[in-house]
Amino acid sequence: MPFRRPLLIAIVLSLSACASMRDAPEPDQYGDQDPMLSEYDVPHALVSEAFLSASTPDDNIDSPASWRAPDGTTWVFATAKVGGQLVIYDGDTGATLRRFGSEGDGPGQFRRPNGVAVHGDLLFVVERDNRRVQVLSLPALTTLTSFGREQLTQPYGLWVRELAPGDLEVIVTDAYMAGKRPNGWDIAPPLPELDHRMQRYRVTLSAGGASARHVAAFGDVSAAGAIRIPESIQGDVAHDRLLISEEDTMVGTAVREYDLAGSYRGRTIGLGTFKAQAEGIALWQCADGSGYWITTDQFLDRSVFHLYDRVTLEHLGAFAGNTVANTDGVWLNQSATTRFPNGVFYAVHDDQGVGAFDWRDIAKALNLRADCTSR
């Protein structure tokens, strides 16, 4: 269906155009309402972090993604929402390698970067306040293209998949809102206006460049299937499945299941299991279709990560680290690195850094498979 931007949202945005959005809170930030794991009885295993990166609270770190460099090292890119930069860590040690970018709206510049993803030798960065997705080549971090300004209002998360060689699909979540309550909480648009919570794009690669075009928007408008506050999204082509975090605690935070075409499948996962807020999602997958979903419950003192069977979506258990807390984005690197031969799970820690969990430790703690050859 054609893109329709709600009139109320357009009015709200136009009235506030003279004020910068860069210090505006996220739609899911509810002040003093953040729950503590210590106050809830949530069964979980303890898995110690393999490392924690340096703490840089002024960055307001949001989401990580990893890439294997030509020399065999692993880079972890994390978005720094304040200052408009990417922080690049060593994926085996957590050491800060360098920073990239500056605040602005040009190539290689960012305003409130949020979701990030790596596909092949491409880095995709969602910018909330530039209302776009920027595509950069690796390792040079040269901007190839950007897209989304005509459709996106307040984008956050994304998922990238290959349709054919040189032909990618990118789905971006858009958390446009309809104003604020007196207590500062955002007002989600009415159900009929949630039909474009997700925007779908086609990115075509060419020699030394890329181009993008908008394909369609989608979003369920039923009370059960609508996404009031979106951010994290992850897909599974083998099972025709999209999992999208519903962060609105007022209706019950959980993860909703859509198909790849964008239709709600009638199933919501973790409703009642998530006690804080559903956030980052990752997929551990094997070629035979088996695997595990990893989802995030964003407690302020220590994040809990719930695991579900890839096929049945049965809850298999949960774990938490000693320190990692208040997690927004996560990223699973299933490939071997020098330190992590069975892969590694990266999770943002309290807006100020990234923690790493060895997949072998997670698998042992929850009695899961350590690799795709084991049973």
C-alpha positions in Angstrom: 0.0 0.0 0.0 1.2 3.6 -0.5 3.1 5.3 2.3 0.9 7.5 4.5 2.3 9.6 7.2 -0.2 10.4 9.9 -1.4 14.0 10.0 -1.0 14.3 13.8 2.6 13.2 13.6 3.4 15.6 10.8 1.9 18.5 12.9 3.9 17.5 15.9 7.2 17.3 13.9 6.6 20.6 12.1 5.9 22.4 15.4 9.2 21.1 16.9 11.3 21.5 13.8 13.2 24.5 15.2 14.4 22.4 18.2 17.0 19.8 17.9 16.0 16.1 18.3 19.4 15.0 19.2 18.9 15.1 23.0 15.3 13.7 22.8 14.8 10.5 24.8 14.0 7.2 23.1 10.3 6.2 22.9 11.0 3.4 25.4 12.7 5.5 28.1 10.4 5.9 31.0 12.5 7.7 33.6 12.3 6.1 37.0 10.3 3.1 35.8 13.2 0.9 34.8 12.9 -2.5 36.5 15.7 -4.2 38.4 16.4 -7.9 38.0 17.1 -8.1 41.7 13.4 -7.3 42.3 12.1 -10.2 40.1 12.3 -13.9 40.3 13.6 -14.7 36.8 15.2 -18.1 36.6 18.5 -17.8 34.7 22.0 -19.2 34.5 25.1 -17.1 35.3 27.5 -16.8 32.4 30.6 -14.7 33.1 31.6 -12.1 30.5 34.7 -12.9 28.4 35.4 -9.2 28.4 34.0 -5.8 28.9 35.2 -2.9 26.7 36.3 0.4 28.2 33.5 2.4 29.8 32.6 5.6 27.8 29.3 6.7 29.2 29.3 10.0 27.3 29.0 8.1 24.1 25.5 6.6 24.8 26.4 3.3 23.1 23.4 1.5 21.5 24.1 -1.4 19.1 27.0 -3.6 18.0 27.9 -5.5 14.8 31.0 -7.5 14.0 33.1 -8.0 10.9 36.1 -10.2 10.1 39.0 -8.0 8.7 41.3 -9.3 5.9 44.1 -9.9 8.4 41.8 -12.3 10.4 41.1 -9.9 13.3 37.5 -9.2 14.3 36.2 -5.7 14.5 33.1 -4.8 16.5 31.3 -1.6 15.4 29.1 0.1 18.0 27.0 3.2 17.5 27.6 6.2 19.7 24.3 8.1 19.8 25.9 11.2 21.4 28.6 12.7 19.2 27.6 10.9 16.0 30.4 8.4 15.8 31.1 4.7 15.5 33.4 3.1 18.1 35.4 0.2 16.8 36.6 -2.5 19.2 38.8 -5.5 18.9 36.3 -8.4 18.9 38.6 -10.7 20.8 39.8 -8.4 23.6 37.4 -5.5 23.7 40.2 -3.0 23.3 39.2 0.2 21.5 40.8 0.3 18.1 39.6 3.7 16.9 36.6 5.9 16.3 35.1 6.9 13.0 32.8 9.7 11.9 31.5 13.0 13.2 28.2 14.7 13.8 26.5 15.9 10.7 24.5 14.9 7.7 27.2 14.3 5.1 28.8 11.1 4.0 30.6 9.5 7.0 28.8 11.7 9.4 25.9 10.7 11.7 23.2 12.1 13.8 22.0 9.8 16.6 23.2 6.5 15.0 21.3 3.6 16.4 20.8 0.2 14.7 23.8 -1.2 12.9 24.4 -4.4 10.8 27.1 -6.0 8.8 26.4 -7.9 5.6 29.5 -9.1 3.8 31.8 -6.2 3.4 29.1 -3.6 4.0 28.2 -1.7 7.1 24.6 -0.4 7.5 24.0 2.4 10.0 20.6 3.7 11.0 20.5 7.4 11.9 17.5 8.4 13.9 17.9 12.2 13.6 19.0 12.1 9.9 16.1 9.8 9.2 18.2 7.6 7.0 20.3 4.4 6.6 23.9 4.9 5.5 25.7 2.2 3.7 29.5 2.1 4.0 32.1 -0.2 2.5 34.6 -2.1 4.6 37.3 -1.7 5.6 37.7 1.8 4.2 34.3 3.0 5.7 33.6 4.8 2.5 29.9 5.8 2.1 28.3 4.2 -0.9 24.8 5.4 -0.5 22.1 6.4 1.9 18.4 6.1 1.8 15.1 6.5 3.7 14.6 10.2 4.2 11.4 10.3 2.2 9.7 7.5 4.3 11.4 7.4 7.7 10.4 9.6 10.7 12.3 8.1 13.7 14.1 4.9 12.5 15.9 2.6 15.0 16.6 -1.0 14.0 17.2 -3.0 10.8 17.7 -6.4 9.3 19.6 -7.1 6.0 19.3 -10.2 3.8 20.6 -11.2 0.4 17.9 -11.8 -2.3 20.4 -12.6 -5.1 24.1 -11.7 -5.7 24.4 -8.0 -5.5 20.7 -7.6 -4.5 19.9 -7.0 -0.9 16.7 -6.3 1.1 16.8 -4.0 4.1 13.9 -3.8 6.6 14.0 -0.8 8.9 11.8 -0.2 12.0 10.3 3.3 12.4 9.2 4.5 15.9 7.2 7.6 14.9 5.1 8.7 17.8 2.0 10.9 18.3 3.1 13.1 21.1 3.9 12.8 24.8 1.9 12.4 28.0 2.4 14.9 30.8 4.7 12.4 32.6 7.0 12.4 29.5 5.9 9.0 28.2 5.4 8.8 24.4 2.0 8.3 22.9 1.9 5.6 20.4 -0.2 6.3 17.3 -3.7 4.8 17.1 -3.8 1.3 15.7 -4.8 2.2 12.1 -1.7 4.4 11.8 0.7 1.6 12.7 0.6 0.1 9.2 4.0 1.4 8.3 6.0 0.6 11.4 8.5 -1.3 9.1 9.9 0.1 5.8 11.3 -2.2 3.2 14.1 -1.3 0.8 16.0 -2.9 -2.1 19.8 -2.1 -2.2 21.5 -2.9 -5.5 25.3 -3.2 -5.5 27.5 -2.3 -8.5 31.2 -1.9 -9.2 32.3 0.5 -6.5 28.9 1.7 -5.6 25.3 1.0 -4.5 21.8 2.4 -5.0 18.6 1.9 -3.0 14.9 2.2 -3.6 11.9 2.0 -1.4 9.7 -1.0 -1.9 6.9 -1.0 0.6 5.8 -0.4 4.2 4.0 -2.9 6.5 2.7 -3.2 10.0 -0.2 -5.0 11.6 -3.0 -2.8 13.0 -4.7 -5.3 15.3 -4.5 -5.0 19.0 -2.6 -8.4 19.2 -0.2 -7.9 16.3 0.6 -4.2 16.2 4.0 -2.9 17.2 3.5 0.2 19.3 7.2 0.8 20.1 9.6 -0.9 17.7 13.3 -1.2 17.5 15.0 -4.6 17.2 14.1 -6.8 14.2 15.7 -10.1 13.0 14.8 -12.5 10.2 15.0 -16.2 9.5 14.7 -17.0 5.8 14.6 -20.8 6.3 11.4 -20.5 8.4 9.8 -17.4 6.7 10.0 -15.6 10.0 10.6 -12.1 11.3 10.8 -11.5 15.0 10.2 -7.9 16.1 10.5 -6.5 19.7 7.4 -4.8 21.1 8.9 -2.5 23.7 5.7 -1.0 25.0 5.3 -2.1 28.6 1.8 -0.7 28.8 0.4 -3.4 26.5 3.0 -6.0 27.5 6.5 -6.1 26.2 7.3 -9.2 24.1 8.5 -10.4 20.7 6.0 -10.6 17.8 6.3 -13.1 15.0 5.7 -11.9 11.4 6.3 -13.6 8.1 8.9 -12.2 5.7 6.1 -10.7 3.6 5.2 -8.6 6.6 2.0 -10.3 8.0 1.5 -11.0 11.7 1.5 -14.7 12.3 -0.8 -14.6 15.3 2.0 -15.5 17.8 3.6 -13.3 20.4 6.6 -14.8 22.2 7.6 -14.1 25.8 4.5 -12.2 26.9 4.8 -12.4 30.7 8.3 -13.8 30.5 9.8 -10.4 29.8 9.7 -8.4 33.0 11.6 -5.3 31.9 11.7 -4.6 28.2 12.2 -6.7 25.1 15.2 -5.4 23.2 18.0 -6.9 21.0 17.4 -10.1 19.0 20.0 -12.5 17.5 19.8 -15.9 15.7 22.2 -18.9 16.1 21.5 -21.0 13.0 22.5 -24.2 11.3 22.1 -25.2 7.7 19.6 -27.9 8.6 17.2 -25.3 9.9 17.9 -25.9 13.6 19.2 -23.3 16.0 18.3 -20.8 18.7 16.9 -17.3 19.0 18.5 -15.1 21.6 16.3 -12.2 23.0 17.0 -9.5 25.5 15.2 -8.4 28.6 16.6 -5.0 29.5 16.8 -4.9 33.3 18.7 -1.9 34.6 21.0 -3.8 36.9 21.7 -6.9 34.8 20.3 -7.9 31.5 18.7 -11.3 31.0 19.0 -13.1 27.7 16.2 -15.6 26.9 16.8 -18.4 24.4 14.1 -20.0 22.2 14.2 -23.0 19.9 14.6 -21.7 16.3 11.9 -24.0 14.9 9.2 -24.2 17.6 10.0 -21.0 19.5 9.9 -23.1 22.8 11.6 -21.3 25.7 14.9 -23.1 26.5 16.2 -21.0 29.3 17.9 -17.8 30.1 21.3 -16.4 31.2 22.7 -13.2 32.6 26.3 -12.0 33.1 28.0 -10.7 36.2 27.9 -7.1 34.9 26.3 -6.5 31.5 23.1 -4.5 32.1 20.6 -2.2 30.5 21.3 -3.8 27.1 19.9 -2.2 23.9 21.5 -3.9 20.9 23.1 -7.3 20.6 25.0 -9.2 17.8 25.9 -12.9 17.4 29.1 -13.7 15.6 28.7 -17.4 14.9 32.1 -17.7 13.0 35.3 -18.6 14.8 37.6 -15.9 16.0 41.1 -16.3 17.5 39.7 -16.2 21.1 36.2 -17.6 20.4 36.5 -20.8 18.2 32.7 -21.4 18.5 31.6 -17.9 18.1 30.8 -15.0 20.4 27.7 -13.1 21.6 28.2 -9.3 21.9 25.8 -7.2 24.1 25.8 -3.5 24.8 26.4 -2.7 28.5 24.5 0.2 30.1 24.9 2.7 27.2 28.7 2.8 27.8 30.4 -0.1 26.2 30.2 -3.7 24.9 30.4 -7.0 26.7 31.2 -10.4 25.1 30.1 -13.9 26.0 31.8 -17.0 24.7 29.3 -19.2 22.9 30.9 -22.2 24.5 30.0 -20.8 28.0 26.4 -20.1 27.0 26.0 -23.5 25.5 27.4 -25.2 28.5 25.3 -23.2 31.0 22.0 -23.9 29.1 22.8 -27.4 27.8 22.7 -26.2 24.2 24.8 -27.2 21.2 28.3 -25.8 21.0 28.3 -26.0 17.2 26.2 -27.3 14.3 27.9 -30.7 14.3 27.1 -31.5 17.9 23.8 -32.8 19.3 
